[in-house]
Amino acid sequence: MIKTVIGEFLEQRRGDRAGLIVFADDAFTVAPISSDLNLIRTLLFQMKNGIAGERTALGDAIALAVKRLQDRQHPARVVILFSDGSNTAGSMSPEDALLLAQESGIKIYTVAIGSNRTVAFPRGANNSPEFTRLPVDEALLRRLAVESGGRYYHAADSSTMMQIIADIDQLETIEQREQNLFLRQAWYWLPLLVGLSLLLVARQRCGDSASVFVEK
């Protein structure tokens, strides 16, 4: 679901630059910022389950996102975070990562994915279903969003996810947005959820003129 939604979002952002970061046990860059969005989409859909592990280095992921964006002195820099919000790995807490974002003037949009119910997922042998609980730490995700100047969302299904991305796209229009960063948690046992961060650097438009901010 998330891969499809983000892929479609990239398709609409022609003229932007993008990069890719994945995270679970660790956070690491898959692709540096590039104007080749077709390449980014290809890498997105080629990512395999478990590429980054099975835990959640949420703080490290946000810190890496901020590091990628903080040296770019543009007024509109955004992180879009997809996660259950439960920090279970990494060396930096989400709270410390939030401080880094605040100091750098980077907004964080958070999208909670998960459920407090017990549900079946294909994590057993041969992808057989096992029942597990997906806790949503809404308080943490809401705090990350509100205190950085972003917004908090809860994605209940694919339709909701599409609406969320459309809303963020409207809030961060090309005229306003210069650098955005998608973050998504990796649950190694979910078939279409691979943790990632998608960095976007959008064109500025003023009349007929346009400029592209180049990666450092």
SEZA-209817 format. One record per atom (N, C-alpha, C): y, x, z; residue in three letters; residue number from 1; atom name. Coordinates in steps of 0.02 Angstrom, whole numbers. Layout:
north, east, up, kolmar, sepa, kedren
Y, X, Z, Ala, NUM, CA
...
This chain:
north, east, up, kolmar, sepa, kedren
-60, 41, 0, Met, 1, N
0, 0, 0, Met, 1, CA
63, 43, 0, Met, 1, C
66, 91, 46, Ile, 2, N
127, 131, 53, Ile, 2, CA
137, 176, -8, Ile, 2, C
84, 205, -33, Lys, 3, N
90, 247, -92, Lys, 3, CA
120, 208, -150, Lys, 3, C
95, 147, -160, Thr, 4, N
120, 106, -215, Thr, 4, CA
193, 89, -207, Thr, 4, C
213, 70, -147, Val, 5, N
282, 51, -134, Val, 5, CA
329, 110, -144, Val, 5, C
311, 167, -115, Ile, 6, N
354, 226, -122, Ile, 6, CA
355, 250, -194, Ile, 6, C
298, 245, -229, Gly, 7, N
296, 264, -299, Gly, 7, CA
343, 222, -341, Gly, 7, C
345, 157, -328, Glu, 8, N
390, 112, -364, Glu, 8, CA
463, 127, -346, Glu, 8, C
475, 144, -283, Phe, 9, N
543, 162, -262, Phe, 9, CA
567, 224, -301, Phe, 9, C
523, 274, -306, Leu, 10, N
541, 334, -344, Leu, 10, CA
555, 318, -416, Leu, 10, C
517, 272, -444, Glu, 11, N
527, 253, -513, Glu, 11, CA
597, 225, -524, Glu, 11, C
625, 193, -474, Gln, 12, N
691, 163, -479, Gln, 12, CA
747, 213, -465, Gln, 12, C
729, 272, -440, Arg, 13, N
780, 320, -419, Arg, 13, CA
788, 377, -469, Arg, 13, C
783, 362, -532, Arg, 14, N
793, 413, -583, Arg, 14, CA
862, 445, -575, Arg, 14, C
864, 511, -578, Gly, 15, N
927, 547, -567, Gly, 15, CA
929, 577, -497, Gly, 15, C
885, 555, -452, Asp, 16, N
881, 584, -386, Asp, 16, CA
837, 647, -387, Asp, 16, C
840, 684, -334, Arg, 17, N
793, 739, -323, Arg, 17, CA
747, 720, -265, Arg, 17, C
687, 746, -266, Ala, 18, N
640, 727, -214, Ala, 18, CA
596, 786, -194, Ala, 18, C
569, 782, -134, Gly, 19, N
521, 831, -109, Gly, 19, CA
470, 794, -68, Gly, 19, C
415, 827, -51, Leu, 20, N
360, 793, -17, Leu, 20, CA
335, 834, 43, Leu, 20, C
331, 800, 100, Ile, 21, N
305, 830, 162, Ile, 21, CA
250, 784, 189, Ile, 21, C
195, 813, 212, Val, 22, N
143, 773, 245, Val, 22, CA
138, 794, 318, Val, 22, C
114, 748, 360, Phe, 23, N
105, 766, 430, Phe, 23, CA
51, 724, 463, Phe, 23, C
17, 756, 510, Ala, 24, N
-32, 725, 555, Ala, 24, CA
-40, 774, 612, Ala, 24, C
-92, 817, 612, Asp, 25, N
-97, 869, 662, Asp, 25, CA
-37, 916, 658, Asp, 25, C
-15, 930, 597, Asp, 26, N
42, 973, 583, Asp, 26, CA
86, 938, 531, Asp, 26, C
144, 967, 519, Ala, 27, N
189, 943, 466, Ala, 27, CA
200, 1001, 418, Ala, 27, C
192, 988, 353, Phe, 28, N
203, 1042, 305, Phe, 28, CA
228, 1013, 239, Phe, 28, C
261, 1056, 200, Thr, 29, N
291, 1035, 137, Thr, 29, CA
239, 1040, 81, Thr, 29, C
230, 986, 45, Val, 30, N
186, 985, -13, Val, 30, CA
224, 1005, -76, Val, 30, C
286, 981, -82, Ala, 31, N
327, 997, -141, Ala, 31, CA
399, 1005, -119, Ala, 31, C
433, 1059, -139, Pro, 32, N
504, 1066, -124, Pro, 32, CA
545, 1017, -164, Pro, 32, C
608, 1011, -147, Ile, 33, N
652, 963, -181, Ile, 33, CA
656, 980, -256, Ile, 33, C
647, 928, -297, Ser, 34, N
647, 936, -369, Ser, 34, CA
674, 873, -402, Ser, 34, C
700, 880, -462, Ser, 35, N
723, 822, -500, Ser, 35, CA
665, 791, -539, Ser, 35, C
607, 823, -538, Asp, 36, N
548, 798, -573, Asp, 36, CA
512, 746, -530, Asp, 36, C
537, 684, -532, Leu, 37, N
507, 631, -491, Leu, 37, CA
438, 612, -514, Leu, 37, C
423, 622, -578, Asn, 38, N
355, 609, -602, Asn, 38, CA
305, 655, -567, Asn, 38, C
324, 717, -557, Leu, 39, N
281, 764, -521, Leu, 39, CA
271, 742, -449, Leu, 39, C
325, 721, -417, Ile, 40, N
321, 698, -348, Ile, 40, CA
274, 638, -342, Ile, 40, C
281, 591, -388, Arg, 41, N
237, 532, -387, Arg, 41, CA
165, 552, -398, Arg, 41, C
153, 600, -443, Thr, 42, N
85, 623, -455, Thr, 42, CA
55, 654, -393, Thr, 42, C
93, 697, -360, Leu, 43, N
69, 728, -298, Leu, 43, CA
57, 676, -244, Leu, 43, C
100, 626, -242, Leu, 44, N
92, 572, -193, Leu, 44, CA
25, 537, -201, Leu, 44, C
9, 518, -263, Phe, 45, N
-52, 480, -275, Phe, 45, CA
-115, 524, -273, Phe, 45, C
-107, 590, -279, Gln, 46, N
-164, 635, -277, Gln, 46, CA
-183, 655, -205, Gln, 46, C
-140, 642, -158, Met, 47, N
-153, 663, -90, Met, 47, CA
-215, 628, -62, Met, 47, C
-257, 667, -27, Lys, 48, N
-320, 643, -1, Lys, 48, CA
-314, 627, 73, Lys, 48, C
-358, 583, 96, Asn, 49, N
-360, 566, 167, Asn, 49, CA
-379, 627, 208, Asn, 49, C
-346, 635, 265, Gly, 50, N
-362, 689, 310, Gly, 50, CA
-332, 756, 291, Gly, 50, C
-288, 758, 241, Ile, 51, N
-260, 821, 218, Ile, 51, CA
-223, 858, 274, Ile, 51, C
-195, 820, 322, Ala, 52, N
-157, 852, 376, Ala, 52, CA
-190, 843, 444, Ala, 52, C
-248, 810, 446, Gly, 53, N
-282, 801, 510, Gly, 53, CA
-282, 728, 532, Gly, 53, C
-297, 717, 596, Glu, 54, N
-304, 648, 620, Glu, 54, CA
-257, 629, 676, Glu, 54, C
-217, 676, 700, Arg, 55, N
-169, 659, 753, Arg, 55, CA
-100, 649, 723, Arg, 55, C
-48, 648, 765, Thr, 56, N
19, 631, 742, Thr, 56, CA
71, 677, 771, Thr, 56, C
92, 726, 732, Ala, 57, N
146, 771, 753, Ala, 57, CA
213, 741, 731, Ala, 57, C
231, 686, 763, Leu, 58, N
290, 648, 744, Leu, 58, CA
354, 689, 753, Leu, 58, C
361, 721, 811, Gly, 59, N
420, 760, 824, Gly, 59, CA
427, 818, 775, Gly, 59, C
372, 853, 762, Asp, 60, N
373, 908, 715, Asp, 60, CA
393, 885, 645, Asp, 60, C
369, 826, 625, Ala, 61, N
385, 800, 559, Ala, 61, CA
459, 785, 552, Ala, 61, C
488, 754, 603, Ile, 62, N
560, 739, 601, Ile, 62, CA
600, 804, 601, Ile, 62, C
579, 852, 642, Ala, 63, N
614, 916, 644, Ala, 63, CA
613, 952, 577, Ala, 63, C
555, 950, 544, Leu, 64, N
550, 981, 478, Leu, 64, CA
594, 945, 427, Leu, 64, C
596, 879, 432, Ala, 65, N
640, 840, 388, Ala, 65, CA
713, 859, 398, Ala, 65, C
733, 864, 461, Val, 66, N
802, 882, 476, Val, 66, CA
817, 952, 450, Val, 66, C
770, 998, 458, Lys, 67, N
780, 1066, 434, Lys, 67, CA
792, 1067, 359, Lys, 67, C
755, 1026, 324, Arg, 68, N
763, 1023, 251, Arg, 68, CA
831, 994, 231, Arg, 68, C
861, 954, 273, Leu, 69, N
922, 919, 256, Leu, 69, CA
985, 947, 288, Leu, 69, C
979, 981, 345, Gln, 70, N
1038, 996, 385, Gln, 70, CA
1084, 1048, 353, Gln, 70, C
1058, 1090, 309, Asp, 71, N
1101, 1141, 277, Asp, 71, CA
1140, 1113, 219, Asp, 71, C
1128, 1050, 202, Arg, 72, N
1164, 1019, 147, Arg, 72, CA
1221, 978, 176, Arg, 72, C
1281, 1001, 166, Gln, 73, N
1339, 971, 199, Gln, 73, CA
1364, 910, 160, Gln, 73, C
1322, 859, 158, His, 74, N
1340, 797, 125, His, 74, CA
1343, 742, 177, His, 74, C
1386, 692, 168, Pro, 75, N
1398, 642, 219, Pro, 75, CA
1340, 592, 229, Pro, 75, C
1299, 581, 178, Ala, 76, N
1247, 530, 183, Ala, 76, CA
1178, 562, 176, Ala, 76, C
1147, 576, 232, Arg, 77, N
1080, 605, 233, Arg, 77, CA
1035, 561, 276, Arg, 77, C
977, 543, 249, Val, 78, N
936, 491, 279, Val, 78, CA
863, 513, 285, Val, 78, C
832, 496, 341, Val, 79, N
760, 504, 350, Val, 79, CA
730, 434, 355, Val, 79, C
679, 420, 315, Ile, 80, N
643, 357, 320, Ile, 80, CA
573, 372, 346, Ile, 80, C
558, 348, 405, Leu, 81, N
497, 366, 441, Leu, 81, CA
447, 308, 443, Leu, 81, C
387, 320, 417, Phe, 82, N
333, 272, 421, Phe, 82, CA
282, 298, 471, Phe, 82, C
269, 260, 525, Ser, 83, N
224, 285, 577, Ser, 83, CA
206, 231, 627, Ser, 83, C
154, 245, 668, Asp, 84, N
141, 201, 725, Asp, 84, CA
182, 224, 784, Asp, 84, C
215, 282, 777, Gly, 85, N
261, 304, 829, Gly, 85, CA
230, 338, 889, Gly, 85, C
165, 347, 889, Ser, 86, N
132, 379, 946, Ser, 86, CA
126, 454, 934, Ser, 86, C
166, 493, 969, Asn, 87, N
166, 565, 959, Asn, 87, CA
108, 596, 998, Asn, 87, C
58, 623, 962, Thr, 88, N
-2, 649, 994, Thr, 88, CA
-16, 722, 977, Thr, 88, C
29, 755, 942, Ala, 89, N
19, 825, 922, Ala, 89, CA
86, 858, 910, Ala, 89, C
84, 923, 897, Gly, 90, N
145, 959, 881, Gly, 90, CA
179, 991, 941, Gly, 90, C
228, 1032, 927, Ser, 91, N
263, 1070, 979, Ser, 91, CA
330, 1040, 999, Ser, 91, C
356, 994, 960, Met, 92, N
422, 964, 975, Met, 92, CA
414, 889, 988, Met, 92, C
449, 865, 1038, Ser, 93, N
447, 794, 1054, Ser, 93, CA
492, 755, 1006, Ser, 93, C
478, 691, 995, Pro, 94, N
521, 650, 952, Pro, 94, CA
593, 648, 979, Pro, 94, C
600, 649, 1046, Glu, 95, N
667, 647, 1076, Glu, 95, CA
707, 709, 1058, Glu, 95, C
675, 768, 1060, Asp, 96, N
711, 829, 1041, Asp, 96, CA
726, 830, 967, Asp, 96, C
680, 804, 927, Ala, 97, N
692, 799, 855, Ala, 97, CA
750, 752, 840, Ala, 97, C
754, 698, 879, Leu, 98, N
810, 651, 871, Leu, 98, CA
876, 686, 885, Leu, 98, C
879, 728, 935, Leu, 99, N
940, 765, 950, Leu, 99, CA
960, 808, 891, Leu, 99, C
912, 840, 859, Leu, 100, N
927, 882, 801, Leu, 100, CA
957, 839, 745, Leu, 100, C
929, 780, 735, Ala, 101, N
955, 735, 683, Ala, 101, CA
1026, 713, 700, Ala, 101, C
1038, 696, 763, Gln, 102, N
1105, 675, 784, Gln, 102, CA
1156, 731, 774, Gln, 102, C
1137, 792, 793, Glu, 103, N
1182, 849, 786, Glu, 103, CA
1199, 863, 713, Glu, 103, C
1153, 847, 669, Ser, 104, N
1162, 861, 598, Ser, 104, CA
1190, 801, 560, Ser, 104, C
1201, 744, 595, Gly, 105, N
1227, 685, 563, Gly, 105, CA
1179, 652, 515, Gly, 105, C
1114, 656, 530, Ile, 106, N
1062, 628, 487, Ile, 106, CA
1036, 563, 516, Ile, 106, C
1038, 509, 478, Lys, 107, N
1013, 444, 500, Lys, 107, CA
937, 441, 491, Lys, 107, C
905, 403, 535, Ile, 108, N
833, 392, 531, Ile, 108, CA
819, 318, 525, Ile, 108, C
788, 297, 470, Tyr, 109, N
762, 229, 464, Tyr, 109, CA
688, 232, 484, Tyr, 109, C
666, 189, 529, Thr, 110, N
596, 191, 551, Thr, 110, CA
560, 127, 530, Thr, 110, C
499, 135, 506, Val, 111, N
457, 79, 486, Val, 111, CA
392, 83, 525, Val, 111, C
382, 37, 571, Ala, 112, N
321, 35, 611, Ala, 112, CA
263, 7, 570, Ala, 112, C
208, 43, 570, Ile, 113, N
148, 20, 536, Ile, 113, CA
92, 20, 587, Ile, 113, C
58, -35, 595, Gly, 114, N
5, -38, 644, Gly, 114, CA
0, -106, 676, Gly, 114, C
-44, -112, 724, Ser, 115, N
-56, -176, 756, Ser, 115, CA
-81, -163, 826, Ser, 115, C
-63, -206, 872, Asn, 116, N
-90, -202, 940, Asn, 116, CA
-158, -238, 945, Asn, 116, C
-180, -266, 889, Arg, 117, N
-245, -298, 889, Arg, 117, CA
-300, -248, 871, Arg, 117, C
-362, -265, 886, Thr, 118, N
-419, -225, 865, Thr, 118, CA
-439, -246, 795, Thr, 118, C
-439, -198, 749, Val, 119, N
-453, -214, 679, Val, 119, CA
-505, -165, 651, Val, 119, C
-537, -184, 596, Ala, 120, N
-588, -142, 566, Ala, 120, CA
-558, -98, 511, Ala, 120, C
-576, -33, 512, Phe, 121, N
-554, 13, 461, Phe, 121, CA
-614, 56, 439, Phe, 121, C
-614, 81, 377, Pro, 122, N
-671, 120, 352, Pro, 122, CA
-668, 192, 376, Pro, 122, C
-682, 204, 439, Arg, 123, N
-680, 272, 465, Arg, 123, CA
-749, 296, 485, Arg, 123, C
-801, 254, 479, Gly, 124, N
-869, 274, 497, Gly, 124, CA
-904, 311, 440, Gly, 124, C
-969, 321, 448, Ala, 125, N
-1008, 355, 397, Ala, 125, CA
-1005, 316, 332, Ala, 125, C
-996, 352, 277, Asn, 126, N
-991, 320, 211, Asn, 126, CA
-937, 266, 209, Asn, 126, C
-883, 279, 247, Asn, 127, N
-827, 232, 250, Asn, 127, CA
-846, 164, 278, Asn, 127, C
-899, 162, 319, Ser, 128, N
-918, 99, 351, Ser, 128, CA
-865, 80, 401, Ser, 128, C
-854, 15, 412, Pro, 129, N
-800, -7, 456, Pro, 129, CA
-815, 7, 530, Pro, 129, C
-765, 30, 564, Glu, 130, N
-768, 36, 636, Glu, 130, CA
-707, 1, 665, Glu, 130, C
-714, -31, 722, Phe, 131, N
-658, -66, 751, Phe, 131, CA
-617, -18, 794, Phe, 131, C
-553, -20, 784, Thr, 132, N
-508, 23, 822, Thr, 132, CA
-442, -13, 833, Thr, 132, C
-401, 14, 875, Arg, 133, N
-337, -16, 891, Arg, 133, CA
-281, 27, 864, Arg, 133, C
-234, -4, 830, Leu, 134, N
-176, 31, 804, Leu, 134, CA
-115, 13, 846, Leu, 134, C
-99, 53, 896, Pro, 135, N
-41, 36, 938, Pro, 135, CA
24, 51, 902, Pro, 135, C
72, 8, 911, Val, 136, N
137, 19, 881, Val, 136, CA
187, 34, 936, Val, 136, C
212, 95, 938, Asp, 137, N
262, 114, 988, Asp, 137, CA
330, 93, 963, Asp, 137, C
343, 29, 966, Glu, 138, N
405, 2, 939, Glu, 138, CA
467, 28, 976, Glu, 138, C
460, 38, 1041, Ala, 139, N
518, 61, 1080, Ala, 139, CA
541, 130, 1055, Ala, 139, C
494, 175, 1042, Leu, 140, N
511, 241, 1018, Leu, 140, CA
542, 238, 949, Leu, 140, C
511, 202, 904, Leu, 141, N
536, 198, 836, Leu, 141, CA
604, 164, 833, Leu, 141, C
614, 114, 874, Arg, 142, N
679, 80, 877, Arg, 142, CA
733, 128, 903, Arg, 142, C
715, 168, 953, Arg, 143, N
764, 215, 981, Arg, 143, CA
782, 268, 929, Arg, 143, C
733, 294, 894, Leu, 144, N
746, 344, 843, Leu, 144, CA
795, 318, 791, Leu, 144, C
786, 254, 772, Ala, 145, N
829, 224, 721, Ala, 145, CA
899, 210, 748, Ala, 145, C
902, 174, 803, Val, 146, N
967, 151, 830, Val, 146, CA
1011, 210, 849, Val, 146, C
982, 259, 884, Glu, 147, N
1023, 314, 910, Glu, 147, CA
1043, 364, 856, Glu, 147, C
1014, 359, 797, Ser, 148, N
1034, 403, 742, Ser, 148, CA
1077, 366, 690, Ser, 148, C
1088, 301, 701, Gly, 149, N
1128, 262, 654, Gly, 149, CA
1089, 229, 599, Gly, 149, C
1023, 229, 604, Gly, 150, N
981, 197, 553, Gly, 150, CA
961, 127, 573, Gly, 150, C
904, 104, 548, Arg, 151, N
879, 38, 564, Arg, 151, CA
803, 41, 576, Arg, 151, C
780, -6, 616, Tyr, 152, N
708, -11, 632, Tyr, 152, CA
677, -70, 594, Tyr, 152, C
617, -60, 568, Tyr, 153, N
580, -112, 533, Tyr, 153, CA
507, -112, 557, Tyr, 153, C
473, -168, 547, His, 154, N
402, -173, 561, His, 154, CA
368, -201, 499, His, 154, C
325, -161, 468, Ala, 155, N
291, -181, 407, Ala, 155, CA
225, -215, 424, Ala, 155, C
222, -280, 416, Ala, 156, N
162, -318, 432, Ala, 156, CA
113, -322, 373, Ala, 156, C
140, -318, 312, Asp, 157, N
97, -322, 253, Asp, 157, CA
135, -291, 194, Asp, 157, C
102, -291, 135, Ser, 158, N
132, -259, 77, Ser, 158, CA
197, -294, 55, Ser, 158, C
200, -360, 62, Ser, 159, N
261, -396, 44, Ser, 159, CA
319, -375, 88, Ser, 159, C
306, -370, 153, Thr, 160, N
357, -348, 200, Thr, 160, CA
380, -278, 184, Thr, 160, C
332, -234, 166, Met, 161, N
348, -165, 150, Met, 161, CA
395, -162, 90, Met, 161, C
382, -202, 39, Met, 162, N
426, -204, -19, Met, 162, CA
496, -226, 0, Met, 162, C
501, -276, 42, Gln, 163, N
566, -300, 64, Gln, 163, CA
604, -247, 103, Gln, 163, C
567, -210, 145, Ile, 164, N
598, -157, 185, Ile, 164, CA
627, -103, 140, Ile, 164, C
588, -79, 92, Ile, 165, N
611, -27, 47, Ile, 165, CA
671, -51, 6, Ile, 165, C
669, -114, -16, Ala, 166, N
725, -142, -53, Ala, 166, CA
788, -145, -10, Ala, 166, C
779, -162, 53, Asp, 167, N
836, -165, 99, Asp, 167, CA
866, -97, 110, Asp, 167, C
824, -47, 121, Ile, 168, N
849, 21, 130, Ile, 168, CA
883, 46, 67, Ile, 168, C
855, 29, 9, Asp, 169, N
884, 50, -54, Asp, 169, CA
954, 21, -62, Asp, 169, C
965, -40, -38, Gln, 170, N
1031, -71, -42, Gln, 170, CA
1078, -39, 9, Gln, 170, C
1053, -24, 68, Leu, 171, N
1095, 7, 119, Leu, 171, CA
1117, 77, 99, Leu, 171, C
1071, 113, 67, Glu, 172, N
1084, 181, 46, Glu, 172, CA
1091, 182, -30, Glu, 172, C
1145, 153, -55, Thr, 173, N
1157, 149, -127, Thr, 173, CA
1172, 217, -155, Thr, 173, C
1166, 222, -221, Ile, 174, N
1179, 286, -254, Ile, 174, CA
1249, 311, -240, Ile, 174, C
1297, 264, -236, Glu, 175, N
1365, 285, -223, Glu, 175, CA
1373, 315, -153, Glu, 175, C
1332, 292, -105, Gln, 176, N
1338, 315, -37, Gln, 176, CA
1287, 369, -19, Gln, 176, C
1227, 363, -47, Arg, 177, N
1172, 405, -26, Arg, 177, CA
1173, 471, -64, Arg, 177, C
1165, 525, -28, Glu, 178, N
1162, 590, -60, Glu, 178, CA
1095, 624, -47, Glu, 178, C
1069, 616, 13, Gln, 179, N
1004, 645, 28, Gln, 179, CA
965, 599, 73, Gln, 179, C
906, 581, 53, Asn, 180, N
862, 539, 93, Asn, 180, CA
796, 574, 103, Asn, 180, C
762, 557, 156, Leu, 181, N
697, 587, 169, Leu, 181, CA
650, 535, 197, Leu, 181, C
595, 522, 161, Phe, 182, N
544, 477, 186, Phe, 182, CA
494, 515, 227, Phe, 182, C
476, 488, 285, Leu, 183, N
423, 517, 327, Leu, 183, CA
370, 464, 336, Leu, 183, C
308, 484, 328, Arg, 184, N
254, 436, 341, Arg, 184, CA
197, 471, 376, Arg, 184, C
169, 438, 426, Gln, 185, N
115, 467, 465, Gln, 185, CA
50, 467, 426, Gln, 185, C
7, 515, 441, Ala, 186, N
-59, 518, 410, Ala, 186, CA
-112, 493, 458, Ala, 186, C
-142, 437, 441, Trp, 187, N
-203, 416, 476, Trp, 187, CA
-261, 438, 432, Trp, 187, C
-300, 487, 453, Tyr, 188, N
-350, 516, 409, Tyr, 188, CA
-404, 467, 388, Tyr, 188, C
-411, 412, 423, Trp, 189, N
-465, 366, 408, Trp, 189, CA
-442, 303, 371, Trp, 189, C
-381, 300, 353, Leu, 190, N
-357, 243, 314, Leu, 190, CA
-353, 263, 241, Leu, 190, C
-381, 224, 195, Pro, 191, N
-387, 245, 126, Pro, 191, CA
-321, 257, 90, Pro, 191, C
-269, 220, 105, Leu, 192, N
-207, 228, 68, Leu, 192, CA
-149, 252, 111, Leu, 192, C
-163, 276, 170, Leu, 193, N
-109, 300, 213, Leu, 193, CA
-116, 375, 221, Leu, 193, C
-75, 412, 187, Val, 194, N
-74, 484, 193, Val, 194, CA
-5, 504, 216, Val, 194, C
0, 539, 271, Gly, 195, N
65, 553, 300, Gly, 195, CA
108, 594, 253, Gly, 195, C
169, 573, 244, Leu, 196, N
211, 610, 198, Leu, 196, CA
284, 602, 216, Leu, 196, C
322, 647, 190, Ser, 197, N
395, 642, 192, Ser, 197, CA
419, 649, 120, Ser, 197, C
460, 605, 99, Leu, 198, N
488, 608, 32, Leu, 198, CA
562, 621, 36, Leu, 198, C
583, 680, 14, Leu, 199, N
653, 698, 15, Leu, 199, CA
686, 675, -49, Leu, 199, C
741, 640, -42, Leu, 200, N
778, 617, -101, Leu, 200, CA
849, 643, -99, Leu, 200, C
872, 668, -155, Val, 201, N
942, 689, -162, Val, 201, CA
970, 649, -220, Val, 201, C
1012, 601, -206, Ala, 202, N
1035, 555, -257, Ala, 202, CA
1099, 579, -289, Ala, 202, C
1108, 558, -352, Arg, 203, N
1170, 574, -387, Arg, 203, CA
1228, 535, -356, Arg, 203, C
1287, 565, -358, Gln, 204, N
1348, 530, -340, Gln, 204, CA
1380, 506, -404, Gln, 204, C
1405, 445, -403, Arg, 205, N
1439, 419, -462, Arg, 205, CA
1510, 398, -444, Arg, 205, C
1556, 416, -485, Cys, 206, N
1626, 396, -477, Cys, 206, CA
1653, 385, -547, Cys, 206, C
1660, 322, -566, Gly, 207, N
1679, 307, -635, Gly, 207, CA
1623, 329, -681, Gly, 207, C
1640, 371, -730, Asp, 208, N
1591, 395, -778, Asp, 208, CA
1563, 464, -758, Asp, 208, C
1586, 491, -704, Ser, 209, N
1564, 558, -685, Ser, 209, CA
1502, 555, -640, Ser, 209, C
1463, 608, -640, Ala, 210, N
1404, 612, -597, Ala, 210, CA
1391, 685, -579, Ala, 210, C
1367, 695, -519, Ser, 211, N
1349, 763, -499, Ser, 211, CA
1283, 762, -463, Ser, 211, C
1245, 815, -468, Val, 212, N
1181, 820, -435, Val, 212, CA
1184, 877, -385, Val, 212, C
1163, 862, -323, Phe, 213, N
1162, 914, -272, Phe, 213, CA
1097, 953, -279, Phe, 213, C
1103, 1017, -288, Val, 214, N
1045, 1059, -300, Val, 214, CA
1017, 1085, -235, Val, 214, C
951, 1090, -232, Glu, 215, N
919, 1115, -172, Glu, 215, CA
941, 1186, -159, Glu, 215, C
945, 1204, -95, Lys, 216, N
966, 1272, -77, Lys, 216, CA
916, 1323, -103, Lys, 216, C
